[in-house]
C-alpha cells in the first residue's frame, strides 16, 4: 500500500502549551481513518501541520511527497481540506465561491459546480453565502473539499450541522472515494457514526497518540468485556441462571433480561452454556465494546501512565 | 496566475459590496464640487481653470486617498484570518505572497478605477462647460491622477503591513488611523515647527529634502505642486520648487519605494505567521 501521509515524531508547541507531543503515524492510499480525542487533544493541530499552515517544533511531515511547511504546495492540488468552522466570503454566491476554488486548483469549473448538486445545494447555488445557514455552509465546505478528486482528504468535524440524511450521503461519498484510493482522515466526536465506517482509529490524548489500529485490533488490546444479554424464561426476579459460573460479572436489566460481562476468553464458553440443552434462554444479544467504550478505556489508560 | 485569480475575486467582492460604487461616487462628488466651487476665486475668465483644480484636488487627495486605501487594506490579512476564510484559502495550492499580491492587484484596481473615473469626470465637466484647457494642464492633470493612484498603492501596502503584523482587526484599524493622522497631519506640522524654530541655521536644504522623502504624502504633494511650473505658481509652492533638488523622477521612484518596501515587509511578516 502506498503511503500518502508520513508523520514522524512530530511535536508542536504553542509557547508552553504542547499541542502535539511525539506523534508518529503513516496513512496509506485508500484508508479511511478516524482521528478521535476530545477538544485540545491535538487533532486540528495535526491537520494544520499536514497542510503547512503551521510549522512543527520537531519531527518531520510528508504529504504526497511534499514537505508542507517548506512552502512546497504542488501536492496541495490533490488535497482536500474541510476546516472545523468553515467560512466563506459572504458577498459571493455558492457558485462563485466554488468556481474560485476550482480555478485555484486548476480544475474545470463546470465539473466542480456539479458538486453543488451532489451536496444538495443546487437550488441555493445562486444565493449569496451570507444568507446560508450553518448546515448549508458545511455542505459548501464539503463541496470545495471534494473538488478535483483529491488523493488526500482532511476533514475536521465534517458532520457537525448536517442533517441525518446528508450525513448518510456524506459517508457514502467518502467511502466511495476511499475505495477509489483516496486517503481520508476525519476527526469527529460522533463516535457511533464512525464505528461502522472507519477502517482504522487513531486516538489522541493531550497531544499524545494513545492508540492506533482497526477497531478489532483496539478491542483485542483493550480486552474490554463483551456484553451478552439473555432473555431467560421463568426466572425469578433477582435470581440468576444456575449455569452461570461463579464470579461472572452480571446484572439484571428491566426485570427479565440478564446482562453478562464476558471477557474475550470466556465469551465462547459462556455462549455454549447459555445455548446448551435445558437452559431456558429465549433470546440472546451479543454486544461488542463500542468505540465509545474503547475510547474511554484508552483515555483512562493514558491518564494512568504519566 | 494564482495572484490574478485572487485579484479577480477581490474585485468581484468589492463590486458586490458596493466599495467600488461608494468610493467612485465619493471621489467624483468631491472632485466636481471642488471644480465648480473652487474656480470661484479665479472667476470664469480664469484661463487656467484645470490648474486650479489640480491644486485643490491634490490637497484633497492627500487626505482622502490614504484613508480609502487604509480602509480597504487594513482588514485584508487579519480580517480574513479572523473570519476563517484565510485558513481555507491557504490550504489551496497558493503561496502566501501570491495571496498578498493578488489582493494588492485587486484593491489597487478598485482604487485606480474610482480615482480615474471620479477625477476624470471633473476634467470632463470642465471641458464640457467650455473652459479652455491646454495640453500642459492636461498633462499635469493626468500626472495628478496617476500619482494619486500611486499614493493609494503606498497606503494599501502600508495597510497590509499593519494587517500582517497585528493580532486582531480592531488593533489594525486603530494603528491605521494613527498612521493616517501621523503621515497626513502631524508629520507636516512637526516638520514646519522644526523648520520655523531652526530658522535655516542648522538644517540644510538636503536635510529638508530627506525629511520630505520620508513621508509619502509629502512626496506626492511635491510631485504635484512643484512638478509643473504653472501649477506651482498657483499653489504658492514656487519658492520650494526652486530650492528643492528633487526631480519628478526621484519623487516617483520614492513613491515606488514606499509601495514595495511595505509590501515586501508585509509578505515577509505574513509568511512567518501561523494560523
HADDOCK unambig.tbl for C-alpha pairs under 7 A between the chains (distance, minus, plus):
assign (segid A and resid 51 and name CA) (segid B and resid 91 and name CA) 5.94 0.50 0.50
assign (segid A and resid 53 and name CA) (segid B and resid 274 and name CA) 6.27 0.50 0.50
assign (segid A and resid 53 and name CA) (segid B and resid 275 and name CA) 5.99 0.50 0.50
assign (segid A and resid 54 and name CA) (segid B and resid 274 and name CA) 5.10 0.50 0.50
assign (segid A and resid 54 and name CA) (segid B and resid 275 and name CA) 6.40 0.50 0.50
assign (segid A and resid 73 and name CA) (segid B and resid 93 and name CA) 5.20 0.50 0.50
assign (segid A and resid 73 and name CA) (segid B and resid 94 and name CA) 6.92 0.50 0.50
assign (segid A and resid 74 and name CA) (segid B and resid 93 and name CA) 6.29 0.50 0.50
assign (segid A and resid 76 and name CA) (segid B and resid 92 and name CA) 5.93 0.50 0.50
assign (segid A and resid 76 and name CA) (segid B and resid 93 and name CA) 5.06 0.50 0.50
assign (segid A and resid 77 and name CA) (segid B and resid 92 and name CA) 6.80 0.50 0.50
assign (segid A and resid 77 and name CA) (segid B and resid 93 and name CA) 5.60 0.50 0.50
assign (segid A and resid 81 and name CA) (segid B and resid 91 and name CA) 6.82 0.50 0.50
assign (segid A and resid 83 and name CA) (segid B and resid 88 and name CA) 6.85 0.50 0.50
assign (segid A and resid 86 and name CA) (segid B and resid 84 and name CA) 6.76 0.50 0.50
assign (segid A and resid 87 and name CA) (segid B and resid 83 and name CA) 6.78 0.50 0.50
assign (segid A and resid 87 and name CA) (segid B and resid 84 and name CA) 5.67 0.50 0.50
assign (segid A and resid 87 and name CA) (segid B and resid 85 and name CA) 5.49 0.50 0.50
assign (segid A and resid 88 and name CA) (segid B and resid 85 and name CA) 5.54 0.50 0.50
assign (segid A and resid 89 and name CA) (segid B and resid 85 and name CA) 6.95 0.50 0.50
assign (segid A and resid 91 and name CA) (segid B and resid 13 and name CA) 6.08 0.50 0.50
assign (segid A and resid 91 and name CA) (segid B and resid 16 and name CA) 6.21 0.50 0.50
assign (segid A and resid 91 and name CA) (segid B and resid 17 and name CA) 6.60 0.50 0.50
assign (segid A and resid 92 and name CA) (segid B and resid 13 and name CA) 6.70 0.50 0.50
assign (segid A and resid 104 and name CA) (segid B and resid 2 and name CA) 6.38 0.50 0.50
assign (segid A and resid 104 and name CA) (segid B and resid 92 and name CA) 6.89 0.50 0.50
assign (segid A and resid 104 and name CA) (segid B and resid 93 and name CA) 6.78 0.50 0.50
assign (segid A and resid 105 and name CA) (segid B and resid 92 and name CA) 6.94 0.50 0.50
assign (segid A and resid 105 and name CA) (segid B and resid 93 and name CA) 6.50 0.50 0.50
